[in-house]
Amino acid sequence: MSDRFHQIIYLVCIFSLSSSVVSAENTANIADITQTQSEAEAHPLAEVAQSESVDVTKAKLPLLPVSEWGIAIGIRRADIPFAVSEVSEDTAVYDILPMIRFKNDYGYINGLEGGVHLWQNADHQVNVYSRFRFNDIPKEFQNEIKGQSFDFGLQYRYFDGPWTTDLAVLSDRRKRVYGYTRTQYSWKYESWALIPFAELRWKSAEFNDYYYGFEIEEAGAGVSASGGIKASYHVTSNLHLIGQFGVTRLEDNVYDLAVVEKNYQLESFLGIAFYPDPNEPFVRAAGKDKNDEYLRLAHGWATPSNIGDIFNFNAERDSENNQMSSVFYGTQVADSLLTMPIDIYFTPGLVWHYSSDVQSDIAEAILAIKVFYTFDFGPRWRVGIAEGLSYVSNVTYIEGIDFEGDDGKRDYENTSKLLNYLDFSLDVNVGDIFNHPALAQTWFGYSIHHRSGIFETSSMFGRIKGGSNYQTVYLQWHF
């Protein structure tokens, strides 16, 4: 597939989820919601079969099933299977991974994979599907070789009680095809949730020759096998500890390559997550008092300054005057975090970076979880923080010069269109300022729009340091 086609698929997959949320009709009342919550058991790891089996032709649930959201961060460790002792001291590679979980009747995101439903019924799904593929080589070569990416394809899913079986066919951007078959079982006891899984991954000759033979040796097609267990422990309120351990056995024709040293590859993950509180289900308001959705319109200006300088009021002006505008939709998923009165929203957004003397028009798509804390200081004020993923159709000018660094010594072989996203905001209620009840759901504010590679800690973001910051002003309407 061409790079341009992959860019289009990225944007379409992200906004197929968000646009369907916006256009869905919410006809459920509080009684319906409460009944649904009492029947559906919140599961912090598994994609709950009951939610997947919703008949969308019947009574509408809330725009977002309240048991299906989450945000997590953790560290992944994986063995390096290649013979690299002559060029690197590393025997394993580590990644910091931020992850989002979300599901509605139109699609799902579960950590490093997600899909948009093409067809579904009570037991079956067919999805446009994407999954992140790691390339476990020494970290100092990951930016140069750039073998890791989100790949795209089709997925079939079958649900049978606690059992889930998946079959997917994917390809990278150069049409190197591979696929997998996976079966997993969901088990829950008190605060523990465990999901043992087994997977067969078949790979075309072109795939193996490139990613394992490095186009020097021919590996041929083959099938690898892996298995492991995912685990979650509910600590308190929204807080969970999550982990995963697995082992993969590479096929013999791959192991026989001169560049491959290990036949078995161990992989683990450990992190923390914030998921719905199973003891305090979130109930949406209804009717004219409903205000659990919002639209935010913003306009911003680029700055070469880092976040620390911005917070210290030492931000510099971009000499090229690069600007952007954005629109975000938010739908509330919780009204407390760790028992504190904090509102939590799932918020997709679309950003347009305007052309200038140094860049052409650039589109940006975002998926994030945002939290707000409201306090009174005269009028009502809110501080907000969002965490998520951002993908741009092309790297912006302000980001490109930051990748080069002030001293020009970073010298990355590749930039990354996919980066971690942060948003810091402060806003004030317009209705309170003007003592006008009709504007009670309108907020005016300032925010920092931030993209970064998390200091070279993640191959998911190209193993880079740097990013971009925009200072924006916005209006946000709740409804």
C-alpha positions in Angstrom: 0.0 0.0 0.0 1.2 3.5 -0.6 2.1 5.9 2.2 -0.8 8.2 1.1 -3.3 5.3 1.3 -2.1 4.5 4.8 -2.6 8.1 5.9 -6.1 8.1 4.6 -6.8 4.8 6.4 -5.5 6.2 9.7 -7.8 9.2 9.5 -10.8 7.2 8.4 -10.5 4.6 11.2 -10.1 7.3 13.8 -13.0 9.4 12.7 -15.3 6.5 11.8 -15.5 5.9 15.6 -15.9 9.6 16.6 -18.3 10.6 13.9 -20.6 7.6 14.7 -20.6 8.7 18.3 -21.6 12.2 17.3 -24.4 11.1 15.0 -25.9 8.4 17.2 -29.3 9.0 18.7 -29.4 8.8 22.5 -32.9 7.7 23.5 -32.1 5.8 26.7 -33.5 7.1 30.0 -32.0 6.8 33.4 -33.9 3.7 34.3 -32.6 2.0 31.1 -29.1 3.0 31.9 -29.2 1.8 35.5 -30.7 -1.6 34.4 -27.9 -2.0 31.8 -25.2 -1.2 34.3 -26.5 -3.6 36.9 -26.6 -6.4 34.2 -23.2 -5.7 32.7 -20.2 -6.5 34.8 -17.3 -4.1 34.3 -14.3 -6.0 33.0 -11.0 -4.1 32.9 -9.3 -6.3 30.3 -11.7 -8.3 28.2 -13.9 -6.9 25.5 -17.2 -7.8 27.2 -19.3 -10.1 25.0 -22.5 -8.6 26.3 -21.6 -5.1 25.0 -20.5 -6.7 21.7 -23.8 -8.4 21.3 -26.0 -5.3 21.4 -28.8 -5.3 18.8 -28.5 -1.8 17.5 -32.0 -2.0 15.9 -33.5 -2.0 19.4 -33.6 0.6 22.2 -30.6 2.9 22.1 -28.0 2.8 24.9 -26.1 5.9 25.8 -23.7 7.2 23.1 -20.9 5.5 24.9 -21.3 2.3 26.9 -20.2 3.4 30.4 -18.3 0.2 31.2 -16.1 0.5 28.1 -13.5 3.2 28.5 -10.1 3.4 30.0 -6.6 4.9 29.9 -3.4 3.2 30.9 0.4 3.5 30.7 3.1 1.0 31.3 6.3 -0.5 30.2 6.8 -3.4 27.8 9.9 -5.6 27.7 10.6 -8.0 24.9 13.6 -10.2 24.1 15.6 -9.3 21.0 15.6 -12.5 19.0 18.4 -11.4 16.6 22.2 -12.0 16.9 23.2 -8.4 17.8 26.0 -8.9 20.3 28.6 -7.5 17.9 26.7 -4.2 17.4 24.8 -3.7 20.7 24.9 -4.8 24.3 21.1 -5.0 24.5 19.4 -8.3 24.9 16.0 -6.9 25.3 14.1 -3.8 24.2 11.8 -1.6 26.4 8.9 0.6 25.5 6.8 3.1 27.4 3.2 2.6 26.1 0.2 4.9 26.7 -3.0 3.1 25.8 -6.7 3.9 25.4 -9.7 1.6 25.7 -13.1 2.6 24.2 -16.0 0.7 22.7 -19.4 1.6 21.3 -21.8 0.0 18.8 -19.7 1.1 15.9 -16.2 0.0 16.9 -13.6 -0.4 19.6 -10.1 0.5 20.7 -8.3 -1.9 23.0 -4.8 -0.7 23.7 -2.7 -1.3 20.6 -5.5 -2.7 18.4 -8.9 -1.5 17.2 -11.6 -1.9 14.6 -14.6 -0.3 13.0 -17.5 -2.7 12.6 -18.5 -3.5 9.0 -21.1 -6.1 10.2 -22.1 -7.6 13.5 -24.8 -9.7 15.3 -25.0 -11.3 18.7 -22.1 -13.7 18.2 -20.1 -12.5 15.1 -18.2 -9.4 13.9 -16.4 -8.3 10.7 -14.2 -5.3 11.2 -11.8 -3.0 9.4 -8.9 -3.7 11.7 -5.6 -2.2 12.8 -3.0 -3.6 15.2 0.5 -2.3 16.2 3.3 -4.5 15.2 6.6 -4.3 17.2 10.0 -4.8 15.6 12.2 -6.0 18.5 15.6 -4.8 17.5 18.1 -2.8 19.6 16.6 0.6 20.4 19.5 2.6 18.8 18.5 1.1 15.4 14.7 1.4 15.7 14.4 5.0 14.3 16.7 4.2 11.4 15.1 0.9 10.3 11.5 1.9 11.3 10.1 -1.6 11.1 7.3 -1.1 13.7 3.9 0.3 12.7 0.2 0.1 12.8 -0.9 -2.4 10.1 -4.3 -2.6 8.5 -6.6 -5.3 7.3 -9.8 -7.2 8.1 -10.8 -9.1 11.2 -13.5 -11.7 12.0 -14.5 -12.2 15.6 -16.6 -15.0 17.2 -18.0 -14.7 20.8 -19.2 -17.7 22.9 -19.7 -16.7 26.5 -16.2 -16.1 28.0 -14.5 -17.4 24.9 -13.4 -15.1 22.0 -11.8 -16.2 18.8 -10.3 -13.8 16.3 -9.0 -14.3 12.7 -7.3 -11.4 11.0 -5.4 -10.7 7.7 -3.2 -7.6 7.6 -0.4 -6.1 5.6 2.2 -3.4 6.1 2.4 -0.4 3.8 4.5 -2.4 1.3 1.9 -5.1 0.9 3.8 -7.7 3.0 0.9 -9.9 4.2 0.5 -11.7 7.4 -2.3 -12.9 9.7 -3.2 -14.5 13.0 -5.7 -16.7 14.7 -6.2 -16.0 18.4 -8.4 -17.6 21.1 -8.7 -16.2 24.6 -10.8 -17.0 27.7 -12.0 -14.3 30.2 -12.1 -15.3 33.9 -12.9 -13.0 36.8 -12.8 -13.6 40.6 -13.3 -10.8 43.1 -10.7 -8.1 42.3 -8.8 -10.3 39.7 -9.4 -10.6 36.0 -7.4 -13.1 34.0 -7.3 -13.8 30.3 -5.2 -16.7 29.0 -4.7 -16.6 25.3 -3.1 -18.6 22.5 -2.2 -17.3 19.0 -0.9 -18.7 15.7 0.7 -16.1 13.4 1.2 -17.0 9.8 3.6 -14.8 7.7 4.2 -14.6 4.0 7.6 -15.2 2.5 7.9 -11.4 1.7 7.1 -10.6 5.3 9.7 -13.0 6.8 12.4 -12.1 4.3 12.1 -8.5 5.1 11.6 -8.4 8.9 13.7 -11.4 9.8 16.0 -11.9 6.9 16.5 -8.1 6.4 16.4 -8.9 2.6 19.8 -10.5 3.0 18.6 -14.0 3.6 15.4 -15.8 2.5 13.3 -17.2 5.3 10.2 -18.2 3.3 6.7 -18.3 4.7 6.0 -19.8 8.1 3.8 -20.0 11.2 4.9 -18.9 14.7 3.0 -19.8 17.9 2.6 -17.8 21.0 0.7 -18.0 24.3 0.4 -16.2 27.5 -1.9 -14.5 30.0 -3.2 -11.0 30.6 -4.1 -9.9 34.2 -5.7 -7.1 36.0 -6.1 -6.3 39.7 -8.7 -3.8 40.9 -6.9 -1.7 43.6 -9.5 0.9 44.5 -12.0 3.1 42.8 -10.9 3.6 39.1 -7.3 2.3 39.7 -6.2 -1.0 38.4 -2.8 -2.7 38.1 -2.4 -4.5 34.7 0.1 -6.9 33.3 0.8 -9.4 30.5 3.3 -12.2 30.0 3.7 -14.2 26.8 6.2 -16.4 24.9 6.5 -16.8 21.2 8.2 -19.7 19.4 9.5 -18.6 16.0 9.2 -21.1 13.1 12.2 -23.2 12.3 13.0 -21.6 9.0 13.2 -18.2 10.7 15.3 -19.6 13.6 17.7 -21.2 11.0 18.6 -17.7 9.7 22.1 -16.5 10.5 20.8 -13.2 11.9 18.4 -14.9 14.3 19.8 -16.2 17.6 16.7 -17.1 19.7 14.0 -19.6 18.9 11.8 -18.4 21.9 11.0 -14.8 22.6 9.7 -13.6 26.0 7.5 -10.6 26.2 6.0 -8.8 29.3 4.1 -5.7 30.2 3.3 -4.0 33.5 1.4 -0.8 34.1 -1.4 1.1 35.8 -4.8 1.8 34.4 -7.9 3.9 35.1 -11.1 2.0 34.2 -14.7 2.5 35.4 -15.3 2.0 39.1 -17.3 -1.2 39.4 -18.8 0.0 42.7 -19.8 3.5 41.5 -21.4 3.2 38.0 -21.8 6.4 36.1 -25.4 7.4 35.3 -26.0 10.0 32.6 -28.5 12.8 33.1 -31.5 13.0 30.8 -33.7 15.6 29.2 -33.0 19.3 29.4 -30.6 18.9 32.3 -28.3 16.7 30.2 -24.9 18.3 29.7 -22.6 15.3 29.3 -21.4 16.1 25.7 -19.5 19.0 24.4 -18.0 20.7 21.3 -14.8 22.7 21.5 -13.6 25.1 18.8 -10.1 26.4 19.2 -7.5 28.4 17.3 -3.8 28.3 18.2 -0.3 29.6 17.4 2.9 27.5 17.3 5.7 28.1 19.7 9.3 26.7 19.6 9.3 26.7 23.5 8.9 23.6 25.6 6.2 23.0 28.1 8.3 24.1 31.0 9.0 27.5 29.4 5.3 27.9 28.6 4.3 27.2 32.2 6.8 29.7 33.4 5.4 32.3 31.0 8.6 32.3 28.9 7.1 31.1 25.6 8.6 32.4 22.4 6.7 33.4 19.3 7.1 31.2 16.2 8.9 33.4 13.7 7.0 31.8 10.8 3.6 32.4 12.5 2.3 28.9 12.0 -1.3 28.5 13.1 -3.9 25.8 13.6 -7.6 25.4 14.3 -9.3 22.5 15.9 -12.7 21.0 16.7 -13.2 18.4 19.5 -16.2 16.4 20.5 -16.5 15.1 24.0 -18.8 12.5 25.6 -18.7 12.0 29.4 -17.8 8.5 30.7 -17.4 9.2 34.4 -17.9 11.9 37.0 -15.3 10.8 39.6 -11.7 9.7 39.6 -10.2 8.0 42.7 -13.4 9.2 44.5 -12.6 12.8 43.7 -15.3 14.9 41.8 -13.5 14.9 38.4 -15.4 14.7 35.1 -13.9 12.3 32.5 -14.6 12.5 28.8 -13.7 10.5 25.7 -12.7 13.2 23.2 -11.8 12.7 19.5 -10.6 15.8 17.6 -9.7 17.1 14.2 -7.0 19.7 13.7 -6.1 21.7 10.6 -2.6 23.2 10.4 -2.7 26.1 7.9 -0.2 26.5 5.1 2.6 29.0 5.5 5.8 30.0 3.9 7.4 26.9 5.3 4.7 24.2 5.2 1.6 23.1 3.3 -1.8 22.4 4.8 -1.7 19.5 7.3 -4.5 17.5 8.9 -4.2 16.0 12.4 -6.5 13.4 14.0 -6.6 12.8 17.8 -8.2 10.3 20.2 -7.9 11.1 23.9 -9.3 10.9 27.4 -9.7 14.2 29.1 -10.4 15.0 32.8 -11.8 18.2 34.3 -11.7 19.5 37.8 -14.1 22.4 38.6 -13.6 24.9 41.4 -15.1 28.2 42.5 -13.0 31.3 42.5 -15.7 33.9 41.9 -17.0 32.3 38.8 -16.6 28.6 38.1 -13.1 27.6 36.8 -11.9 24.3 35.4 -8.4 22.8 34.9 -8.2 20.0 32.4 -5.6 17.4 31.3 -5.9 15.1 28.3 -3.8 12.1 27.3 -4.1 10.3 23.9 -2.7 9.7 20.5 -2.2 12.1 17.6 -1.6 11.4 13.9 -0.6 14.0 11.3 -0.8 13.7 7.6 2.7 15.3 7.4 5.1 16.5 10.1 4.6 20.2 10.8 7.4 22.7 10.4 7.6 23.5 14.1 7.9 19.8 14.9 10.5 19.2 12.2 12.9 21.8 13.5 12.5 20.4 17.0 13.4 17.0 15.9 16.6 18.5 14.5 17.3 20.1 17.9 18.9 23.4 18.8 22.4 22.1 18.2 21.5 20.1 15.1 22.8 16.9 16.7 19.7 14.7 17.0 19.9 13.9 13.3 17.1 11.3 13.2 16.8 9.2 10.1 13.0 9.3 10.4 10.4 11.5 12.1 7.1 10.1 13.3 3.6 11.1 12.3 2.1 9.2 15.2 3.0 10.7 18.6 1.7 11.0 22.2 -0.8 13.8 22.7 -1.3 16.0 25.8 -3.6 18.9 26.3 -3.5 21.2 29.3 -6.3 23.7 29.7 -7.8 26.3 32.0 -11.2 27.8 31.3 -13.9 29.9 33.0 -17.7 29.7 32.8 -19.0 32.4 30.6 -22.5 32.4 32.1 -21.0 33.1 35.6 -18.9 36.0 34.3 -21.9 37.8 32.7 -24.5 36.5 35.1 -26.4 35.1 32.2 -28.0 31.7 32.8 -28.4 31.0 29.0 -24.6 30.8 28.8 -24.2 28.5 31.9 -22.9 25.7 29.7 -20.4 27.8 27.8 -16.7 27.9 28.8 -13.9 30.2 27.5 -10.4 29.0 27.9 -6.7 28.6 27.1 -4.9 25.3 26.3 -1.6 23.9 25.3 -1.8 21.5 22.4 1.2 19.1 22.7 2.7 16.3 20.7 5.9 14.4 21.7 7.8 11.1 21.4 8.1 10.7 25.2 11.9 11.3 25.3 12.9 8.4 23.0 11.3 5.8 25.3 8.9 4.3 22.8 9.3 2.6 19.5 5.6 3.2 18.9 6.5 6.9 18.4 9.6 6.2 16.3 12.1 6.3 19.3 12.4 10.1 19.0 12.8 13.0 21.3 11.0 16.3 20.6 7.6 17.4 19.3 5.5 20.5 19.1 3.5 22.9 21.2 0.7 25.3 20.2 -1.0 27.8 22.5 -4.7 28.0 21.8 -7.8 29.8 22.9 -11.2 28.1 22.7 -14.9 28.1 23.3 -16.5 25.0 24.7 -20.3 24.3 24.7 -21.8 21.5 26.8 -25.2 20.0 25.8 
